[in-house]
Amino acid sequence: MSGTIRIEERGRVLLATLSNPPHGLFNDDLVIALEALVTRAESDEGVGAVVLTGDHPDRFLAHYDVAELLEGAEDSPSVSPRVGRASLRVAGAVRKVPGGEAALGRTPAAGLIAIERFHETLLRMESCGAVFFAAINGSAMGGGCELSLACDFRWMAQGDHRIGQPEILFGFPPGGGGTQRLTRMLGTSKALGLVLDGGPLSPDAALEIGLIDRVEAAESLVEATLAEAGRLAGRPKAGVAATKRSVYFGGSMPLAEGMRLERAEFLATLPSDDAKAAMRAYVDAFERTGELPGYDREVMRKTLERGRFA
């Protein structure tokens, strides 16, 4: 495998280092490794957060391997967007059939499987009970930028680095969710301008428009991100997952539908063991002191550190 993810456990946080020397390119091997990482973050109750960073000295991820994209383009017929959408629906359905992905992987439809896997993995990150941070240690272009957009928070190293979506300069739009997540994050005008221009942004410029959340000194980026990830990793995973789905998926629906999704997530998590334990602790403290714990600054300080009422 030319692309791997090295995982280091830091309490309830997984430090996941993206590696594909010598250029730090994003490719299908890294997508497969990312899929396995997300599966662990979903299923392991001991994982409350994931920090993604790169091992290239100047790059988080360079961009998707253009040679792979060119090979796929030369092996594929020209199709209309309507046919493309239908083909992707079929590929997505076949992936869910036992043995279907392996069978299609030996056909010209392998490219459809690869892009479906990438999109599905990024969507799973946005509905996962673990909080995802991108510690963007260098430049992140194209697919590398899109991976960071699917994280819940993006912290970037100060320096001569760039982040952006250059796909239009090759004659096609972003293919890993860039147009959709940027539009939801920045608004239509800023997203369209960024994608149609194709030029990258410096860390400070990206921070100014809201593409990233924080600029940190390069030498302290990973440890600072791990510290914040560790703080949020203490929140109950079911509540985190429900909140992320409500924000990411409900936030792009019409208001009535989004509110219905929020209510459904609320009702589904209210009877969870974590929720009942936290509510019982709050009620017990109120009955014991006669004061609302949520308005006691010391109680709230400790609660924010733990991630839950206890």
Helices and strands as residue ranges (DSSP letters): E 4-10, E 13-19, H 28-43, E 49-54, E 59-61, H 66-75, H 81-95, H 100-104, H 110-126, E 131-136, E 139-141, H 143-149, E 153-157, E 163-164, G 167-170, H 178-186, H 188-197, H 203-209, E 214-216, G 218-220, H 221-232, H 237-248, G 250-252, H 255-269, H 273-289, G 293-295, H 297-306
